[in-house]
Amino acid sequence: MGVLPGLGNQVIIEVRRGGEALGAESGIPTREPHIPPVLASEDHVRWDSRRRAEGRERRRRLAIAGLSVLGLLDSLYMLAYEEEWIDSMACPFFGEGCEKVGRSAHARHFGVPNAAVGAVGYGVMAVLALWRGRPRRARRSWQSAALAAMSGLAAAASLFLTWEQPARVRAWCFWCLTSAAINAAILPLSLRECTRTPGDAEGGTQRC
C-alpha cells in the first residue's frame, strides 16, 4: 500500500506488481517497473551456478593446501634423518629400507638434500593454494599457473626418485613413496584449478 501526500484527502493506492494500480478514491493510475520472470530466473540461476563453482574451487584449494602440509611434514621428517638430527627413522612395510635410502648418495642431488627441496616445494604450494587476494582474473590466473607448474615439477621429481629406489639404491622408502603419492594427488587438483577459475564476474572458464 502507498500514500500520496499533497492531494487534499489522502489517496490510498494499491500497487500491483507488473500492472496498473488504481487509486481507491481518486482513480489515478500508476505503474511500477515490470521485471520479466524469465530474466529474474536467469539471474538466480547464474548466481547459484557461480556460488557452486566458487564452493568447488574453495574445497579444491583447501585439499591442495592440506595435502601440501602433509607433504611438508613428511619431507621434514626425512630431512631430520638425512641431516642426522635424529638417529633412526620408522619404516612401515620396508624394514630398514627408509634408512638405507635416507643416508644413500641418492638422497642428495647437486649437493642439496632431496627432502629440503621437497619441504620448500610443499610450502610454496600450500601458500599458493591458500593465497586468494583480490578476486581479479589476472592475479588468479598467475596463482593457478604457478601452482600447476609447481605440482607438475614435484610429480616429475617424485617419479624420478621413485625409479631411483629400486634401480640404484636397491631399497624402498615408505616416506618417499608417501611423498610421491601426495604429489600424484595434488597434480590433477592443481590442473583443474588452472583450467577453471570462477573468480571473474561471469564465473566462466579460464586457461592458464
WOVEN-V961274 format. One record per backbone hydrogen bond with DSSP energy under -0.5 kcal/mol. NH is the residue of the N-H (numbers start at 1). CO is the residue of the C=O. If there is no record, write none. Layout:
BEGIN
nh->[NH/NH]
co->[CO/CO]
END
This chain:
BEGIN
nh->[2/4/5/9/11/12/13/13/14/15/16/17/19/21/23/24/30/35/36/40/41/42/43/44/45/46/47/48/49/50/51/52/53/54/55/56/57/58/59/60/61/62/63/64/65/66/67/68/69/70/71/72/73/74/75/76/77/78/79/80/81/82/83/84/85/86/94/95/97/100/101/102/103/104/107/108/109/112/114/117/118/119/120/121/122/123/124/125/126/127/128/129/130/131/132/136/140/141/142/143/144/145/146/147/148/149/150/151/152/153/154/155/156/157/158/159/160/161/162/163/164/165/166/167/168/169/170/171/174/177/178/179/180/181/182/183/184/185/186/187/188/189/190/191/192/193/194/195/196/200/203/206]
co->[13/11/3/7/4/10/2/11/22/13/14/15/16/30/28/12/21/33/34/36/37/38/39/40/41/42/43/44/45/46/47/48/49/50/51/52/53/54/55/56/57/58/59/60/61/62/63/64/65/66/67/68/69/70/71/72/73/74/75/76/77/78/79/81/80/80/91/91/94/96/97/98/99/101/104/105/112/109/107/113/114/115/116/117/118/119/120/121/122/123/124/125/126/127/130/134/136/137/138/139/140/141/142/143/144/145/146/147/148/149/150/151/152/153/154/155/156/157/158/159/160/161/162/163/164/164/165/165/172/173/174/175/176/177/178/179/180/181/182/183/184/185/186/187/188/189/190/191/192/197/200/195]
END
